[in-house]
Amino acid sequence: MPSPVTIAELVERNKAYATKHVPLPYFSEFGNLEQHPPAVVVVTCADPRCIPETFLDLKSPETVVLRTAGGRVKPIFNDLLYLDGLLPLTSIMVIHHTDCGKSFMTDGEARSALKTRLPDVKEIDSMEFGAFKDSTLEQSVKDDILFLREAPLLRRELGEASVGFTYDVKTGGLTPVQVSNKK
Ligand SMILES: [Zn+2]
C-alpha cells in the first residue's frame, strides 16, 4: 500500500503549482474585468472522491463551493447568510454522493461513539451530526433543500432557488432530486 501524502509533499506541490498560477481577481476588480462574481453556491461533501471543481468542470471564480461532511447544509448555514450579503447569489446547488461516510452511521451511533470517549459529557445527547444511515441519499438531499426553502433567515428567493442532486462516484454523473414543498 502506498504511504499517505504528507503536508511537506503538499507544500512542495504548491511550489510547482505557483510557477504556473494565473492571477485571480480581487473583489475590487470584479466588474472591471470580463468576469462576473460568483452567483451559485455549491454545497457538497468534503469526501475526497467528491470534488465539484472536477465533476462540474468549475472555472474560478464561477461559483462558491462549501464542503461539509455529507454535504449537509446546517453546518454552513451561517456561511450562506454571510455570503448572501457579500455576493449577488442567485441559487444554491446541494449535492450528496453515493457511498457517503455519513450513510454509515446514524446520529445515535455517532453520539454513542463519542460517548465511549466522553461518557460524562451531557451535551453529546443533543448533538446532531446529519448522519443518514437510517434514511436514503435522496431523502438527505430533500431534507436539506426543504430546510433551505423554509429557513426564515434565508432570503426567500435564494431559498426557493435551491436545487438538489445526487452524485455517483462510480459513474461521475449527477441525478436531480425532485423536491415538492411541504406547504
Ligand atoms: Zn460524503
Residues whose N, C-alpha, C, O or C-beta is under 5 A from the ligand:
A	BS01	ZN	C45 D47 G70 C100 G101 K102
